Amino acid sequence: RPLEQDPLPPWLLKKYIQFARKTVHPRLTRAAAQVLQEFYLSLRRKQGDDDTTPITTRQLEAMIRLAQARAKIDLRELVSREDAQDVVDLMKESLYDVCTD
């Protein structure tokens, strides 16, 4: 059973987000960039196999922004391999949902 916690009061959540926006500007580590690049390239290779959702550099840019946001919410200046893997997992779910709808 997950640890139960009270939700943050809205005023505190707002201050936390403001603080993160102003002070944290995450950069990709080599490991994170490699995870995102490998996934992006695998999507591009699969794109040629059949009629799938077009994969463009916009998807890569979006994955980078999501990974940076993932690090930012933890107030970290570096995007970790785990952040990038979380984004890859999210993209896989998203693409699976698009393909099955």
DSSP file (Angstrom, degrees, kcal/mol; ACC not computed):
  #  RESIDUE AA STRUCTURE BP1 BP2  ACC     N-H-->O    O-->H-N    N-H-->O    O-->H-N    TCO  KAPPA ALPHA  PHI   PSI    X-CA   Y-CA   Z-CA
    1    1 A R              0   0    0      0, 0.0     3,-0.1     0, 0.0     0, 0.0   0.000 360.0 360.0 360.0 129.8    0.0    0.0    0.0
    2    2 A P        -     0   0    0      0, 0.0     2,-0.2     0, 0.0     0, 0.0  -0.234 360.0 -90.8 -65.7 154.2    1.5    3.4   -1.0
    3    3 A L        -     0   0    0      1,-0.1     2,-0.5     0, 0.0     0, 0.0  -0.464  43.6-136.0 -62.9 126.4    2.4    5.9    1.7
    4    4 A E        +     0   0    0     -2,-0.2     2,-0.3    -3,-0.1    -1,-0.1  -0.753  30.4 170.7 -92.5 131.8   -0.5    8.1    2.3
    5    5 A Q        -     0   0    0     -2,-0.5     3,-0.1     3,-0.0     0, 0.0  -0.966  37.5-106.5-135.8 152.3    0.1   11.8    2.6
    6    6 A D        -     0   0    0     -2,-0.3     0, 0.0     1,-0.1     0, 0.0  -0.559  46.6-105.8 -72.7 142.4   -2.1   14.9    2.8
    7    7 A P        -     0   0    0      0, 0.0    -1,-0.1     0, 0.0     0, 0.0  -0.317  40.8 -96.1 -65.5 153.5   -2.0   16.9   -0.4
    8    8 A L        -     0   0    0      1,-0.1    -3,-0.0     2,-0.1     0, 0.0  -0.433  43.3-104.4 -66.4 141.8   -0.1   20.1   -0.4
    9    9 A P    >>  -     0   0    0      0, 0.0     4,-2.3     0, 0.0     3,-0.7  -0.422  32.4-115.5 -62.7 145.4   -2.2   23.2    0.2
   10   10 A P  H 3> S+     0   0    0      0, 0.0     4,-2.4     0, 0.0     5,-0.2   0.852 114.1  54.9 -53.5 -39.2   -2.7   25.1   -3.0
   11   11 A W  H 3> S+     0   0    0      1,-0.2     4,-1.8     2,-0.2     5,-0.1   0.887 110.3  46.0 -64.3 -37.6   -0.8   28.2   -1.8
   12   12 A L  H <> S+     0   0    0     -3,-0.7     4,-2.4     2,-0.2    -1,-0.2   0.898 111.5  51.0 -72.3 -40.4    2.3   26.0   -1.0
   13   13 A L  H  X S+     0   0    0     -4,-2.3     4,-2.4     2,-0.2    -2,-0.2   0.907 109.6  51.5 -60.9 -41.9    2.1   24.2   -4.3
   14   14 A K  H  X S+     0   0    0     -4,-2.4     4,-2.3    -5,-0.2    -2,-0.2   0.916 111.0  47.1 -61.7 -44.2    1.9   27.5   -6.2
   15   15 A K  H  X S+     0   0    0     -4,-1.8     4,-2.6     2,-0.2    -2,-0.2   0.891 110.8  52.7 -64.8 -39.5    5.0   28.8   -4.3
   16   16 A Y  H  X S+     0   0    0     -4,-2.4     4,-2.5     2,-0.2    -2,-0.2   0.927 111.0  46.2 -61.5 -46.3    6.9   25.6   -5.0
   17   17 A I  H  X S+     0   0    0     -4,-2.4     4,-2.6     2,-0.2    -2,-0.2   0.909 112.3  50.6 -64.8 -42.6    6.1   25.8   -8.7
   18   18 A Q  H  X S+     0   0    0     -4,-2.3     4,-2.0     2,-0.2    -2,-0.2   0.922 111.5  48.7 -60.5 -44.0    7.1   29.5   -8.8
   19   19 A F  H  X S+     0   0    0     -4,-2.6     4,-2.4     1,-0.2     5,-0.3   0.931 111.9  48.5 -61.5 -46.4   10.4   28.7   -7.1
   20   20 A A  H  X S+     0   0    0     -4,-2.5     4,-2.0     1,-0.2    -2,-0.2   0.910 110.6  51.2 -62.0 -42.9   11.2   25.8   -9.5
   21   21 A R  H  < S+     0   0    0     -4,-2.6    -1,-0.2     1,-0.2    -2,-0.2   0.895 116.5  40.1 -61.2 -40.4   10.4   28.0  -12.5
   22   22 A K  H  < S+     0   0    0     -4,-2.0    -2,-0.2    -5,-0.2    -1,-0.2   0.840 127.7  26.0 -79.4 -33.8   12.7   30.8  -11.4
   23   23 A T  H  < S+     0   0    0     -4,-2.4     2,-0.5    -5,-0.2    -3,-0.2   0.685 103.8  71.3-111.0 -19.4   15.6   28.8   -9.9
   24   24 A V     <  +     0   0    0     -4,-2.0    -1,-0.1    -5,-0.3    53,-0.1  -0.888  40.6 166.1-111.5 125.3   15.9   25.4  -11.6
   25   25 A H        -     0   0    0     -2,-0.5    52,-0.1    50,-0.1    -4,-0.1  -0.708  26.1-153.0-134.6  81.0   17.1   25.0  -15.2
   26   26 A P        -     0   0    0      0, 0.0     2,-0.3     0, 0.0    52,-0.3  -0.186   5.3-156.9 -63.6 144.8   17.9   21.3  -15.8
   27   27 A R  E     -a   78   0A   0     50,-2.6    52,-3.0    41,-0.0     2,-0.2  -0.904  25.3-105.4-116.8 148.5   20.4   20.2  -18.4
   28   28 A L  E     -a   79   0A   0     -2,-0.3     2,-0.2    50,-0.2    52,-0.1  -0.498  27.8-140.8 -71.7 136.8   20.6   16.8  -20.0
   29   29 A T     >  -     0   0    0     50,-1.2     4,-2.6    -2,-0.2     5,-0.2  -0.520  28.7-108.2 -83.6 165.4   23.3   14.4  -18.8
   30   30 A R  H  > S+     0   0    0      1,-0.2     4,-2.4     2,-0.2     5,-0.2   0.908 121.0  52.6 -60.5 -40.7   25.0   12.3  -21.5
   31   31 A A  H  > S+     0   0    0      2,-0.2     4,-2.0     1,-0.2    -1,-0.2   0.913 110.8  46.1 -63.4 -42.6   23.2    9.2  -20.1
   32   32 A A  H  > S+     0   0    0     47,-0.4     4,-2.3     1,-0.2     5,-0.2   0.919 112.4  50.5 -66.1 -43.1   19.8   10.9  -20.3
   33   33 A A  H  X S+     0   0    0     -4,-2.6     4,-2.8     1,-0.2    -2,-0.2   0.886 109.2  52.1 -61.8 -38.3   20.5   12.2  -23.8
   34   34 A Q  H  X S+     0   0    0     -4,-2.4     4,-2.7     2,-0.2     5,-0.2   0.913 108.3  50.3 -65.4 -42.7   21.5    8.7  -24.9
   35   35 A V  H  X S+     0   0    0     -4,-2.0     4,-2.0     2,-0.2    -2,-0.2   0.940 115.1  43.3 -60.2 -47.5   18.3    7.1  -23.6
   36   36 A L  H  X S+     0   0    0     -4,-2.3     4,-2.6     1,-0.2    -2,-0.2   0.910 114.5  50.0 -65.9 -42.4   16.2    9.7  -25.4
   37   37 A Q  H  X S+     0   0    0     -4,-2.8     4,-2.8    -5,-0.2     5,-0.2   0.923 110.2  49.4 -63.3 -44.9   18.2    9.4  -28.6
   38   38 A E  H  X S+     0   0    0     -4,-2.7     4,-2.0     1,-0.2    -1,-0.2   0.908 113.5  46.3 -62.4 -41.7   18.1    5.6  -28.7
   39   39 A F  H  X S+     0   0    0     -4,-2.0     4,-2.2    -5,-0.2    -1,-0.2   0.926 113.0  49.6 -66.7 -43.7   14.3    5.6  -28.2
   40   40 A Y  H  X S+     0   0    0     -4,-2.6     4,-2.3     1,-0.2    -2,-0.2   0.930 112.0  47.8 -60.2 -46.4   13.8    8.4  -30.8
   41   41 A L  H  X S+     0   0    0     -4,-2.8     4,-2.3     1,-0.2    -1,-0.2   0.868 109.5  53.1 -65.1 -35.7   15.9    6.5  -33.4
   42   42 A S  H  X S+     0   0    0     -4,-2.0     4,-2.2    -5,-0.2    -1,-0.2   0.890 109.2  49.7 -66.8 -36.8   14.1    3.3  -32.7
   43   43 A L  H  X S+     0   0    0     -4,-2.2     4,-1.7     2,-0.2    -2,-0.2   0.908 110.0  50.9 -64.9 -41.2   10.8    5.1  -33.4
   44   44 A R  H  X S+     0   0    0     -4,-2.3     4,-0.8     1,-0.2    -2,-0.2   0.897 110.3  49.3 -63.8 -40.2   12.2    6.5  -36.6
   45   45 A R  H >< S+     0   0    0     -4,-2.3     3,-0.7     1,-0.2     4,-0.4   0.921 111.9  48.0 -64.8 -43.3   13.3    3.1  -37.7
   46   46 A K  H >X S+     0   0    0     -4,-2.2     3,-1.3     1,-0.2     4,-0.8   0.790  98.7  70.7 -67.2 -27.7    9.9    1.6  -36.9
   47   47 A Q  H 3< S+     0   0    0     -4,-1.7     3,-0.4     1,-0.3     5,-0.4   0.855  95.0  53.3 -59.3 -35.8    8.2    4.4  -38.8
   48   48 A G  T << S+     0   0    0     -4,-0.8    -1,-0.3    -3,-0.7    -2,-0.2   0.686  97.6  68.1 -73.3 -17.3    9.4    3.0  -42.1
   49   49 A D  T <4 S-     0   0    0     -3,-1.3     2,-0.3    -4,-0.4    -1,-0.2   0.846 114.2 -17.6 -73.7 -35.1    7.9   -0.4  -41.4
   50   50 A D  S  < S-     0   0    0     -4,-0.8     2,-1.2    -3,-0.4    -1,-0.1  -0.891  87.9 -61.0-156.5-177.4    4.2    0.5  -41.5
   51   51 A D  S    S+     0   0    0     -2,-0.3     2,-0.2    -3,-0.1    -3,-0.1  -0.666  72.2 147.9 -80.5  99.1    1.7    3.3  -41.4
   52   52 A T        -     0   0    0     -2,-1.2     3,-0.1    -5,-0.4    -5,-0.0  -0.682  58.1 -65.5-122.3 177.3    2.3    4.7  -38.0
   53   53 A T        -     0   0    0     -2,-0.2    -1,-0.1     1,-0.1    46,-0.0  -0.468  66.4-102.1 -61.5 131.3    2.0    8.1  -36.4
   54   54 A P        -     0   0    0      0, 0.0     2,-0.6     0, 0.0    -1,-0.1  -0.335  32.2-149.2 -60.4 135.2    4.7   10.3  -38.0
   55   55 A I        +     0   0    0    -12,-0.1     2,-0.2   -11,-0.1    -8,-0.0  -0.937  26.9 165.4-109.5 116.8    7.8   10.7  -35.8
   56   56 A T    >>  -     0   0    0     -2,-0.6     3,-1.1     1,-0.0     4,-1.0  -0.643  55.6 -90.8-121.6 178.1    9.5   14.1  -36.2
   57   57 A T  H 3> S+     0   0    0      1,-0.3     4,-2.7    -2,-0.2     5,-0.2   0.738 119.5  72.3 -64.0 -20.4   12.1   16.1  -34.4
   58   58 A R  H 3> S+     0   0    0      1,-0.2     4,-2.4     2,-0.2    -1,-0.3   0.885  94.8  52.0 -61.0 -36.8    9.2   17.7  -32.5
   59   59 A Q  H <> S+     0   0    0     -3,-1.1     4,-2.3     2,-0.2    -1,-0.2   0.906 109.6  48.6 -66.0 -40.5    8.7   14.4  -30.6
   60   60 A L  H  X S+     0   0    0     -4,-1.0     4,-2.2     2,-0.2    -2,-0.2   0.934 112.0  48.8 -63.5 -45.1   12.4   14.4  -29.6
   61   61 A E  H  X S+     0   0    0     -4,-2.7     4,-2.3     1,-0.2    -2,-0.2   0.893 110.8  51.1 -61.0 -40.0   12.1   18.0  -28.5
   62   62 A A  H  X S+     0   0    0     -4,-2.4     4,-2.5     1,-0.2    -1,-0.2   0.897 108.4  51.5 -64.5 -40.5    9.0   17.2  -26.5
   63   63 A M  H  X S+     0   0    0     -4,-2.3     4,-2.3     2,-0.2    -1,-0.2   0.894 109.3  50.6 -64.1 -38.8   10.8   14.3  -24.8
   64   64 A I  H  X S+     0   0    0     -4,-2.2     4,-2.4     2,-0.2    -2,-0.2   0.935 111.3  48.0 -63.4 -45.6   13.7   16.5  -23.8
   65   65 A R  H  X S+     0   0    0     -4,-2.3     4,-2.4     1,-0.2    -2,-0.2   0.897 111.4  50.4 -63.0 -40.2   11.2   19.1  -22.3
   66   66 A L  H  X S+     0   0    0     -4,-2.5     4,-2.3     2,-0.2    -1,-0.2   0.909 110.6  49.2 -64.1 -41.3    9.4   16.4  -20.4
   67   67 A A  H  X S+     0   0    0     -4,-2.3     4,-1.9     2,-0.2    -2,-0.2   0.899 111.7  49.3 -64.9 -40.0   12.6   15.0  -19.0
   68   68 A Q  H  X S+     0   0    0     -4,-2.4     4,-2.7     2,-0.2    -2,-0.2   0.903 110.7  50.1 -64.9 -40.4   13.7   18.5  -18.0
   69   69 A A  H  X S+     0   0    0     -4,-2.4     4,-2.2     1,-0.2    -2,-0.2   0.883 107.3  55.1 -64.1 -37.9   10.3   19.0  -16.3
   70   70 A R  H  X S+     0   0    0     -4,-2.3     4,-0.6     1,-0.2    -1,-0.2   0.903 112.7  41.9 -62.3 -41.6   10.7   15.7  -14.5
   71   71 A A  H ><>S+     0   0    0     -4,-1.9     5,-2.2     1,-0.2     3,-0.8   0.888 111.4  56.6 -70.7 -39.4   14.0   16.9  -13.1
   72   72 A K  H ><5S+     0   0    0     -4,-2.7     3,-2.1     1,-0.3    -2,-0.2   0.878  98.9  58.6 -61.8 -39.3   12.7   20.4  -12.3
   73   73 A I  H 3<5S+     0   0    0     -4,-2.2    -1,-0.3     1,-0.3    -2,-0.2   0.787 109.1  46.2 -64.0 -25.1    9.8   19.1  -10.2
   74   74 A D  T <<5S-     0   0    0     -3,-0.8    -1,-0.3    -4,-0.6    -2,-0.2   0.314 117.4-118.0 -94.5   6.8   12.5   17.4   -8.0
   75   75 A L  T < 5 +     0   0    0     -3,-2.1     2,-0.4     1,-0.2    -3,-0.2   0.867  63.9 147.9  59.5  40.8   14.5   20.7   -8.0
   76   76 A R      < -     0   0    0     -5,-2.2    -1,-0.2     1,-0.1    -2,-0.1  -0.864  46.5-151.7-108.8 142.3   17.5   19.1   -9.8
   77   77 A E  S    S+     0   0    0     -2,-0.4   -50,-2.6   -51,-0.1     2,-0.4   0.629  81.1  60.4 -84.2 -15.2   19.8   20.8  -12.2
   78   78 A L  E    S-a   27   0A   0    -52,-0.3     2,-0.6    -7,-0.1   -50,-0.2  -0.941  78.2-132.4-119.2 137.0   20.7   17.6  -14.1
   79   79 A V  E     -a   28   0A   0    -52,-3.0   -50,-1.2    -2,-0.4   -47,-0.4  -0.755  32.1-146.5 -83.6 122.2   18.3   15.3  -16.0
   80   80 A S     >  -     0   0    0     -2,-0.6     4,-2.0   -13,-0.2     5,-0.2  -0.352  24.8-108.5 -87.5 167.8   19.1   11.8  -14.9
   81   81 A R  H  > S+     0   0    0      1,-0.2     4,-2.5     2,-0.2     5,-0.2   0.871 122.0  55.7 -58.6 -38.2   18.9    8.5  -16.9
   82   82 A E  H  > S+     0   0    0      2,-0.2     4,-2.4     1,-0.2    -1,-0.2   0.881 104.1  52.4 -65.5 -38.8   15.9    7.7  -14.8
   83   83 A D  H  > S+     0   0    0      2,-0.2     4,-1.8     1,-0.2    -1,-0.2   0.939 111.7  46.7 -59.8 -46.4   14.1   10.9  -15.8
   84   84 A A  H  X S+     0   0    0     -4,-2.0     4,-2.3     1,-0.2    -2,-0.2   0.894 110.9  51.5 -63.7 -40.2   14.7   10.0  -19.4
   85   85 A Q  H  X S+     0   0    0     -4,-2.5     4,-2.6     1,-0.2    -1,-0.2   0.878 106.3  54.8 -66.2 -36.7   13.5    6.5  -18.9
   86   86 A D  H  X S+     0   0    0     -4,-2.4     4,-2.2     2,-0.2    -1,-0.2   0.906 109.4  48.1 -59.4 -41.3   10.3    7.8  -17.3
   87   87 A V  H  X S+     0   0    0     -4,-1.8     4,-2.8     2,-0.2    -2,-0.2   0.907 109.7  51.6 -67.0 -42.0    9.7    9.9  -20.4
   88   88 A V  H  X S+     0   0    0     -4,-2.3     4,-2.6     2,-0.2    -2,-0.2   0.928 110.6  48.8 -59.8 -44.9   10.3    6.9  -22.7
   89   89 A D  H  X S+     0   0    0     -4,-2.6     4,-2.2     1,-0.2    -1,-0.2   0.909 111.6  49.6 -61.7 -41.7    7.8    4.9  -20.7
   90   90 A L  H  X S+     0   0    0     -4,-2.2     4,-2.5     1,-0.2    -2,-0.2   0.913 111.4  48.6 -62.7 -43.8    5.3    7.7  -20.9
   91   91 A M  H  X S+     0   0    0     -4,-2.8     4,-3.1     2,-0.2     5,-0.3   0.892 108.8  53.4 -65.0 -39.8    5.8    8.0  -24.7
   92   92 A K  H  X S+     0   0    0     -4,-2.6     4,-2.4     2,-0.2    -1,-0.2   0.932 111.4  45.9 -60.4 -45.2    5.4    4.2  -25.1
   93   93 A E  H  X S+     0   0    0     -4,-2.2     4,-2.5     2,-0.2    -2,-0.2   0.922 114.0  49.1 -62.1 -44.1    2.1    4.3  -23.3
   94   94 A S  H  X S+     0   0    0     -4,-2.5     4,-2.2     1,-0.2    -2,-0.2   0.927 113.5  45.0 -62.9 -46.5    1.0    7.4  -25.3
   95   95 A L  H  X S+     0   0    0     -4,-3.1     4,-2.2     2,-0.2    -1,-0.2   0.861 111.9  53.1 -67.4 -35.2    1.9    5.8  -28.6
   96   96 A Y  H  X S+     0   0    0     -4,-2.4     4,-1.6    -5,-0.3    -2,-0.2   0.926 109.5  48.8 -63.8 -43.9    0.3    2.5  -27.6
   97   97 A D  H  X S+     0   0    0     -4,-2.5     4,-1.1     1,-0.2    -2,-0.2   0.897 111.2  49.9 -62.4 -40.7   -2.9    4.4  -26.7
   98   98 A V  H  < S+     0   0    0     -4,-2.2     3,-0.3     1,-0.2    -1,-0.2   0.905 112.5  47.3 -64.2 -41.5   -2.9    6.2  -30.1
   99   99 A C  H  < S+     0   0    0     -4,-2.2    -1,-0.2     1,-0.2    -2,-0.2   0.752 114.5  45.8 -73.9 -23.8   -2.4    3.0  -32.0
  100  100 A T  H  <        0   0    0     -4,-1.6    -1,-0.2     1,-0.2    -2,-0.2   0.567 360.0 360.0 -98.0  -8.9   -5.1    1.1  -30.2
  101  101 A D     <        0   0    0     -4,-1.1    -1,-0.2    -3,-0.3    -2,-0.1   0.462 360.0 360.0 -84.3 360.0   -7.8    3.8  -30.3
